[in-house]
Amino acid sequence: MHTECCIMRNLRYKFSFNCLTDNMTTYQSRAQHFVECDECEDDPAIFFCKTCPGNLCEKCKSKHKIRKITKNHEIKEFGADDEESVDFLYCSDHKTKKIECYCDPCKKPVCTDCIVLFHNGHVVRTISSAYKEIKEEMQTQKDAIDQYFLPKYTWLLGKEAEKRSELKKKAYKIQKKIRTHTQNIIEMVKSIGEKTVQDLHVQKKNGLRQINETSDELKKKISKLKEIEENLSDFIKDKPGITFFTPLDGNLLGEFETFPETYNYKLHTFQVGPLPSMLAVNFGALADLSILQEEKDDSRSDMFDADEFSEFDDRYLDVERYMFSKMKKKFRALQT
């Protein structure tokens, strides 16, 4: 219960992932036009000099290492260190200006011209710290999928498979009982026995159909979670662009917080009747299939050990304290 509450509580405050994905391509295409060599201004830059600083193509990088005045400069390849490379991104509004800071109120990276013209007086911080925070947030949501949502939905799907197997076994046992009873009766009552078997098959079919519908819904949820998890993995691994700092969707995993309703399916055993003169009435009865909603189990003990999430809990709470200190008052108000 502690893990579920902790995860659900923190996911409400996540950045807008949808905004990030919608704008990533646009910002990257703008930025790539200006990642060109600062020396020749012709070829695309592959390296950047941390000492100058400046962007360099392959040819100019070699010259840079030969010149006496620059041969001791520290040169790095783009993508070698994502956290450092964000310091060499260009502003989407002022094409020749490098990103210098991250504006907290506006939730976007800005250059010096942006600060003067549009963000004067706003609280800003280093672009690298914003990059690190957003990357940690993505990792936190990815961990939530990997360590909680996917295991939970997979477990639920497994339970439905067990129910399907048990329902088939029970139906088979009942069918055998019905057929044995029928064979003990004269030939004239076989039609009644077969009719009862048909009723059983209808109930089994209805039960299996319900199980399959629940299973299909769970599979869709799992497929969507995997898709989100893959997108998060790609953004975490890829070289960051301007749109990396676009807020994530605060309700990214909201639709998964409420798990689908599941039911138990119970086929009642065949009741053998006496054999009076009216065989059709007293042949036996088969009650309708019972479909009972399962009670919610928040203990998680039937799915995971109590200590299994302890490391994840601690890390999740550490991230909460680090990343959401400014939101504590709001959080306490929501708690009350």
C-alpha positions as CSV (number, residue, x, y, z in Angstrom):
1,M,0.0,0.0,0.0
2,H,2.9,2.3,0.8
3,T,4.5,1.8,-2.6
4,E,1.2,2.3,-4.5
5,C,0.4,5.5,-2.6
6,C,3.9,6.8,-3.0
7,I,4.0,6.2,-6.7
8,M,0.5,7.6,-7.4
9,R,1.2,10.6,-5.3
10,N,4.4,11.6,-7.0
11,L,3.3,10.9,-10.6
12,R,0.7,13.8,-10.2
13,Y,3.6,16.3,-10.2
14,K,5.5,15.0,-13.2
15,F,6.4,17.2,-16.1
16,S,4.3,17.0,-19.4
17,F,5.8,14.2,-21.4
18,N,3.3,14.8,-24.2
19,C,4.5,18.4,-24.6
20,L,8.1,17.1,-24.7
21,T,7.4,14.6,-27.5
22,D,5.2,17.1,-29.5
23,N,7.9,19.8,-29.6
24,M,11.1,17.7,-29.7
25,T,11.3,17.4,-33.5
26,T,10.6,21.1,-34.1
27,Y,13.2,22.3,-31.7
28,Q,15.8,19.8,-32.8
29,S,15.4,20.8,-36.5
30,R,15.9,24.4,-35.5
31,A,18.9,23.7,-33.5
32,Q,20.6,21.4,-36.0
33,H,20.8,24.1,-38.6
34,F,23.1,26.1,-36.4
35,V,25.4,23.3,-35.2
36,E,28.0,24.0,-37.8
37,C,31.7,24.5,-37.6
38,D,32.6,27.9,-36.1
39,E,36.0,27.8,-38.0
40,C,35.0,27.1,-41.7
41,E,31.3,27.8,-41.3
42,D,30.6,25.2,-43.9
43,D,30.8,21.7,-42.6
44,P,28.6,20.3,-39.7
45,A,30.3,20.4,-36.3
46,I,31.1,17.0,-34.7
47,F,33.3,18.3,-31.9
48,F,33.3,21.3,-29.5
49,C,36.1,22.9,-27.8
50,K,35.5,23.5,-24.1
51,T,38.4,25.9,-23.8
52,C,37.4,28.4,-26.6
53,P,34.5,27.4,-26.6
54,G,33.6,26.7,-30.2
55,N,32.1,24.0,-32.5
56,L,34.5,22.2,-34.9
57,C,34.2,19.9,-37.9
58,E,36.6,16.9,-38.4
59,K,39.0,18.9,-40.5
60,C,39.1,22.0,-38.3
61,K,39.4,19.9,-35.2
62,S,42.7,18.5,-36.6
63,K,43.9,22.0,-37.3
64,H,42.8,23.1,-33.8
65,K,45.0,20.4,-32.3
66,I,48.0,21.4,-34.4
67,R,48.0,25.2,-33.8
68,K,50.4,26.3,-31.1
69,I,47.8,28.6,-29.4
70,T,45.1,25.9,-29.3
71,K,46.8,22.6,-29.3
72,N,46.3,22.1,-25.5
73,H,42.6,22.9,-25.7
74,E,40.1,20.3,-24.4
75,I,38.1,19.0,-27.3
76,K,35.1,16.7,-26.9
77,E,32.8,15.0,-29.4
78,F,29.1,15.8,-29.4
79,G,27.2,13.2,-27.5
80,A,30.2,12.0,-25.5
81,D,28.8,13.7,-22.4
82,D,25.1,14.7,-22.6
83,E,25.2,16.8,-19.5
84,E,28.0,18.9,-20.9
85,S,26.7,19.0,-24.5
86,V,23.5,20.8,-23.3
87,D,25.7,23.8,-22.6
88,F,26.3,24.1,-26.4
89,L,22.7,24.2,-27.6
90,Y,21.5,27.2,-29.5
91,C,18.4,29.3,-28.8
92,S,15.4,28.6,-31.0
93,D,14.4,32.3,-31.0
94,H,17.8,33.9,-31.3
95,K,19.6,31.6,-33.8
96,T,23.2,32.6,-33.1
97,K,22.9,32.7,-29.3
98,K,23.8,29.7,-27.2
99,I,21.5,28.6,-24.4
100,E,22.7,29.9,-21.1
101,C,20.0,29.3,-18.5
102,Y,16.7,27.6,-17.8
103,C,13.7,29.7,-16.8
104,D,11.8,28.0,-14.0
105,P,8.5,30.0,-14.3
106,C,8.3,29.5,-18.1
107,K,9.8,26.0,-18.1
108,K,12.1,26.6,-21.1
109,P,15.8,27.1,-21.9
110,V,16.8,30.7,-22.7
111,C,19.7,32.7,-24.0
112,T,21.0,36.0,-22.7
113,D,18.8,37.9,-25.2
114,C,15.7,36.0,-24.1
115,I,16.4,36.9,-20.4
116,V,16.7,40.6,-21.3
117,L,13.7,40.7,-23.6
118,F,11.2,38.2,-22.2
119,H,12.4,36.8,-18.9
120,N,13.6,39.8,-17.0
121,G,13.2,39.2,-13.3
122,H,12.4,35.5,-13.7
123,V,14.1,32.9,-11.6
124,V,16.7,31.1,-13.8
125,R,19.2,28.4,-13.2
126,T,22.0,26.5,-15.1
127,I,20.9,24.5,-18.1
128,S,22.8,21.5,-16.9
129,S,21.0,21.3,-13.6
130,A,17.6,21.5,-15.4
131,Y,18.8,18.7,-17.7
132,K,19.8,16.5,-14.8
133,E,16.4,17.1,-13.0
134,I,14.3,16.3,-16.1
135,K,16.4,13.2,-16.9
136,E,15.9,12.0,-13.3
137,E,12.2,12.6,-13.7
138,M,12.1,10.5,-16.8
139,Q,14.1,7.8,-15.1
140,T,11.6,7.9,-12.2
141,Q,8.6,7.4,-14.5
142,K,10.5,4.6,-16.4
143,D,11.2,2.9,-13.0
144,A,7.5,3.2,-12.1
145,I,6.6,1.4,-15.3
146,D,9.4,-1.2,-15.0
147,Q,9.0,-1.9,-11.3
148,Y,5.3,-1.4,-10.6
149,F,2.9,-1.0,-13.5
150,L,4.2,-3.6,-15.9
151,P,4.6,-6.3,-13.2
152,K,1.2,-5.5,-11.8
153,Y,-0.6,-5.8,-15.1
154,T,1.4,-8.8,-16.1
155,W,0.5,-10.4,-12.8
156,L,-3.2,-9.6,-13.4
157,L,-3.0,-11.2,-16.8
158,G,-1.5,-14.3,-15.3
159,K,-4.3,-14.6,-12.8
160,E,-6.8,-14.4,-15.7
161,A,-5.0,-17.3,-17.4
162,E,-5.2,-19.3,-14.2
163,K,-8.9,-18.6,-14.0
164,R,-9.4,-19.7,-17.6
165,S,-7.6,-23.0,-16.9
166,E,-9.6,-23.7,-13.7
167,L,-12.8,-22.8,-15.4
168,K,-12.1,-25.3,-18.2
169,K,-11.1,-28.0,-15.8
170,K,-14.2,-27.5,-13.7
171,A,-16.4,-27.5,-16.7
172,Y,-14.8,-30.8,-17.9
173,K,-15.4,-32.5,-14.5
174,I,-19.0,-31.4,-14.5
175,Q,-19.5,-32.6,-18.0
176,K,-18.1,-36.0,-17.1
177,K,-20.5,-36.2,-14.2
178,I,-23.4,-35.2,-16.4
179,R,-22.5,-37.8,-19.0
180,T,-22.0,-40.6,-16.4
181,H,-25.4,-39.8,-14.9
182,T,-27.0,-39.8,-18.3
183,Q,-25.5,-43.2,-19.2
184,N,-27.1,-44.7,-16.1
185,I,-30.5,-43.6,-17.3
186,I,-32.5,-45.2,-20.1
187,E,-32.0,-44.1,-23.6
188,M,-35.0,-41.9,-23.6
189,V,-33.5,-39.4,-21.2
190,K,-30.2,-38.9,-23.2
191,S,-31.7,-35.9,-25.0
192,I,-32.3,-34.3,-21.6
193,G,-28.7,-35.0,-20.6
194,E,-27.4,-33.5,-23.8
195,K,-29.5,-30.4,-23.4
196,T,-28.0,-29.9,-19.9
197,V,-24.5,-30.3,-21.3
198,Q,-25.3,-27.7,-23.9
199,D,-26.4,-25.4,-21.1
200,L,-23.1,-25.9,-19.4
201,H,-21.2,-25.1,-22.6
202,V,-23.1,-21.9,-22.9
203,Q,-22.1,-20.9,-19.4
204,K,-18.5,-21.9,-20.0
205,K,-18.5,-19.9,-23.3
206,N,-19.9,-16.9,-21.5
207,G,-17.4,-17.2,-18.7
208,L,-14.5,-17.6,-21.2
209,R,-15.7,-14.7,-23.2
210,Q,-15.7,-12.5,-20.1
211,I,-12.2,-13.6,-19.2
212,N,-11.0,-13.0,-22.7
213,E,-12.4,-9.5,-22.7
214,T,-10.7,-8.7,-19.4
215,S,-7.4,-10.2,-20.7
216,D,-7.7,-8.1,-23.9
217,E,-8.1,-5.0,-21.9
218,L,-5.1,-5.8,-19.7
219,K,-3.0,-6.6,-22.8
220,K,-3.9,-3.2,-24.3
221,K,-2.8,-1.5,-21.1
222,I,0.5,-3.5,-21.0
223,S,1.1,-2.6,-24.7
224,K,0.6,1.1,-24.0
225,L,2.8,1.0,-21.0
226,K,5.6,-0.6,-23.0
227,E,5.2,2.0,-25.6
228,I,5.5,4.8,-23.1
229,E,8.4,3.0,-21.5
230,E,10.2,2.7,-24.8
231,N,9.6,6.4,-25.6
232,L,11.0,7.4,-22.2
233,S,14.0,5.1,-22.7
234,D,14.7,6.7,-26.1
235,F,14.6,10.2,-24.7
236,I,16.8,9.3,-21.8
237,K,19.4,7.6,-24.1
238,D,19.3,10.1,-27.0
239,K,21.4,13.3,-27.2
240,P,19.3,16.0,-25.6
241,G,17.8,18.8,-27.7
242,I,16.0,22.0,-26.9
243,T,12.7,20.2,-26.3
244,F,14.2,17.9,-23.7
245,F,13.3,20.6,-21.2
246,T,9.6,20.8,-22.1
247,P,7.5,19.7,-19.1
248,L,6.3,16.2,-18.9
249,D,2.6,15.4,-18.8
250,G,1.6,15.4,-15.1
251,N,-1.1,12.8,-15.9
252,L,1.1,10.6,-18.1
253,L,0.3,7.4,-16.2
254,G,-3.1,8.6,-14.8
255,E,-5.1,6.2,-16.9
256,F,-3.2,3.2,-15.4
257,E,-3.7,4.2,-11.8
258,T,-7.2,2.6,-11.8
259,F,-6.9,-1.1,-12.6
260,P,-9.7,-2.8,-14.5
261,E,-12.4,-4.6,-12.6
262,T,-11.8,-8.4,-12.5
263,Y,-14.2,-11.2,-11.6
264,N,-14.3,-14.7,-10.3
265,Y,-16.1,-17.3,-12.4
266,K,-17.7,-20.2,-10.7
267,L,-19.5,-23.1,-12.4
268,H,-21.8,-24.8,-9.9
269,T,-21.6,-28.5,-9.8
270,F,-24.2,-30.6,-11.4
271,Q,-27.0,-31.7,-9.0
272,V,-28.1,-35.2,-9.6
273,G,-31.8,-35.7,-9.1
274,P,-33.9,-38.8,-8.3
275,L,-35.6,-40.7,-11.1
276,P,-39.3,-40.3,-10.7
277,S,-41.8,-40.7,-13.5
278,M,-41.2,-37.2,-14.8
279,L,-37.6,-37.6,-15.8
280,A,-37.5,-34.3,-17.7
281,V,-38.3,-32.4,-14.4
282,N,-36.1,-34.4,-12.1
283,F,-33.1,-35.2,-14.4
284,G,-30.9,-32.6,-12.7
285,A,-30.2,-28.9,-12.7
286,L,-27.3,-26.8,-13.5
287,A,-27.2,-23.3,-12.0
288,D,-26.1,-20.3,-14.0
289,L,-22.5,-19.3,-14.2
290,S,-21.5,-17.1,-11.2
291,I,-19.5,-14.0,-12.1
292,L,-18.4,-12.3,-8.9
293,Q,-16.3,-9.1,-8.7
294,E,-13.0,-9.7,-6.9
295,E,-12.2,-7.5,-3.9
296,K,-9.4,-5.1,-4.2
297,D,-6.2,-6.2,-2.5
298,D,-3.9,-3.3,-1.6
299,S,-1.5,-5.4,0.4
300,R,0.5,-6.4,-2.7
301,S,1.7,-9.4,-0.6
302,D,0.2,-11.8,-3.1
303,M,2.3,-10.3,-5.9
304,F,5.6,-9.1,-4.4
305,D,7.6,-9.6,-1.2
306,A,7.4,-6.8,1.3
307,D,11.1,-5.9,0.8
308,E,11.1,-6.1,-3.0
309,F,10.1,-2.4,-3.4
310,S,12.1,-1.1,-0.5
311,E,15.1,0.1,-2.6
312,F,12.7,1.6,-5.1
313,D,10.6,3.3,-2.4
314,D,13.7,4.9,-0.8
315,R,15.0,6.1,-4.2
316,Y,11.6,7.4,-5.2
317,L,11.3,9.4,-1.9
318,D,14.8,10.8,-2.3
319,V,13.9,12.1,-5.8
320,E,10.7,13.5,-4.3
321,R,12.5,15.5,-1.6
322,Y,15.1,16.7,-4.1
323,M,12.9,17.6,-7.0
324,F,9.7,18.8,-5.4
325,S,10.8,20.8,-2.4
326,K,8.9,23.8,-3.7
327,M,5.7,21.9,-3.9
328,K,5.6,20.6,-0.3
329,K,3.0,23.1,0.9
330,K,0.8,22.3,-2.0
331,F,1.3,18.6,-1.4
332,R,0.4,18.9,2.3
333,A,-2.8,20.8,1.4
334,L,-3.8,18.0,-0.9
335,Q,-3.1,15.4,1.7
336,T,-5.4,17.2,4.2
